[in-house]
Structures are given as structure tokens and as C-alpha cells.
């Protein structure tokens, strides 16, 4: 079929509009992914030159390195605390702030403020709160707990910062989902005598489940990629660093401190495989819930 001049014009303009995005995705996302995978099979030289192909040696080192497995365990510990608590608290806040109340916009802004605060400022404030000698948290509790230097609790203390930091973002997503739920369901259930708790568990959560699944998937991915909080809160000489460092933190150490980008790339690919497996499990669970 011959295209008309209007169809040709629409095709040209269509490609013109999507081309910048496609170029950005290829240059900033797709190319680095394949470059990282390829580099994971090499022992990289100085300044990216003199790379030596070593096959699966980097992956064999990962499987036999106890530090890698400890970092993976630390990452899971962080995600197990950060993901469910940030979702549950944000969901409750979204439901409360979705109602008509005085100062609703101000409360929404206050809860969203951590998202726009600089990570360095957040780390500085929380390090002061966690200080064992003059920290506000210990002052309120009347203790002298080493929150970020005790290997047993440091990763959970960092996870609390993660929960606080992401609450506003999750809340906004839930608020957007709540706007799409018709008010008729709540009015009808109120006429039948249903209270707020019954409406929350039998109307809000079922109808908000697509948003909840979306937030859960994105937060699991974000939790497993944690780096900035650990990097800024934990000092290099901190005795709890070994029990707190994540896989992405190890990637940074190998790639930019030890200058072993091949090993760093292998760690990233290892984390990518784990995230893909968990995401597939989540997607299958979502389908199971919908169809049953």
C-alpha cells in the first residue's frame, strides 16, 4: 500500500518524538547492561585497557566468597524490614490523608519531604539521632545503644532510615490508586452498617491490589539495590560494616576502590539474576491472586 503524504508526515513526526527517548534508553540503559555482562567475563586492566578474558572465574569467586554471601544476607535483611513496613505504613497514611480533613495538603507535603531531601543531609541527621553518647534516640529511651556500630542491629537501624525515606513516595502512589476507587462502594457498605476497618480490609485493599503489587515489586527491587544509605551512614572503620554492607556496596568497593571492574560487573549480574527471579515469583503470585 502506498502511503499518503499525511501518513508519511505522521510517521516522520512520530519517530522524531520517540527518537530522543530511544537514544537515551540505548545509550544510558541497554548498552551499559550488555557492556556489564560482557565485562563480567574479564579481568579488567587499568583505565579499561588490557582486559583479559577469564570466563566464569569471577562467578566462581562469587560463589566461593563468604563476604559475597554475607552481603547478600545483609541485603535481604534490609529488604525484609524496609519493604513491608514502608508499604504498610504508607498505605495507612494514604487512607487517612485521603479523607477530608483540615490541613490535609500540609500533612501530605510533610510526609513527602524526605523524598526531596538530600541523601547526605538525611544520613547526617540520622547519624546524630543514632549517636550512642548524645543521640536523641538514646536520650528519649534512656539507653546508650550503639545503633549503627553494633553488628547485630546496624543493618536494621539503616533499614529504619530507608522506611522513613521512602514513605512519602509510596504514599503518593497509594493516594493515586485510592482516587480511582468509586465512593459508591463505601457509601453502600456504610448503609449496611460496615465500619472503617471492615471497609479497609474488604474494599480498599482488594480494589487497591494492583497498586499494592506495583509498589511491592518496585520496592523489592529498590531495597535489593540499596547503597547510598549504607555508604553515607557507615564509616569504613565501622565494626558493623561487614554485617551491613550490601551487594551494591561491594560492587562499588570492587569497581572503584579495588579497581576490579570485572568482579564488580559479575556482582551486579549476580544481583540482577536474583532480582529477576524474585520479580518473576512476584508476578506469578499476582496472577495467582487475580485468578483465584
FENNORZI-V748319 format. One line per field, one symbol per residue. phi: phi as a letter, one per 30 degrees, with the letter a starting at -180 (. if undefined). A space follows every 10 residues. Layout:
BEGIN
phi=???
END
This chain:
BEGIN
phi=.ddddddddd dddddddcde dddddddcbd dddddddddd cbcdcdhici dcdbicdddd dddccddddd dddddddddd dddddddddd dddddddddd adiddddddd ddeedcdded dddddddddd edcbdddddd dibbdddcbc edbddddddd dddddceddd dddddddddd dddedddddd ddjdcddddd dcbddddced dddddddddd ddddcdbddd dcdcddcddc ddcbdcdddd eddddccdhc ddddddddde dddddddddd dddddddddd dc
END
